[in-house]
Amino acid sequence: MKRQVILYPGEDGFIVAEVPSLPGCISQGQTRDEALANIREAIALHVEILRERGELVPDDHVEMVEVAA
C-alpha cells in the first residue's frame, strides 16, 4: 500500500510528516529519513486500529496542486 505524505519543517526544527488521506496520522523526525521511517510505522498502526474498530480504511485519493498566492 502506498500513501502520499507531506513533509514540512516543524517549529522545533524537526521534519513533520503528515498523511492527508488518514486524518490525524502525523509523525516527525530529526531528519527526512527518520521522519519517513516514523510515518511508515504511524501509517501501519493507524490502519491497524481502523481495521480493529471495523472502520473503513480510506483510499489514498489525494491531489497535490500548487496555487499562487
Phi, psi and omega in degrees: 000135177244143178229143173281137182234136175260130176247135176205156181287133176273166181295336183267008180091353178279163174266124180266138177238127184227142181249103184300328182281352177234082183309131180090355180270097184223142175214186179202170176199162179288334178232168177300314181298319179293320178298319179293320177297318181292323181287329175300315178295318180296320178298312181301316180292320180299312180295318179301315180294318177302315180294319179299325180278354182076020181268158179290135174267113184296145173289162180263077178250078182242132176249125179259126178227153175258137181234128177288136182250000000 
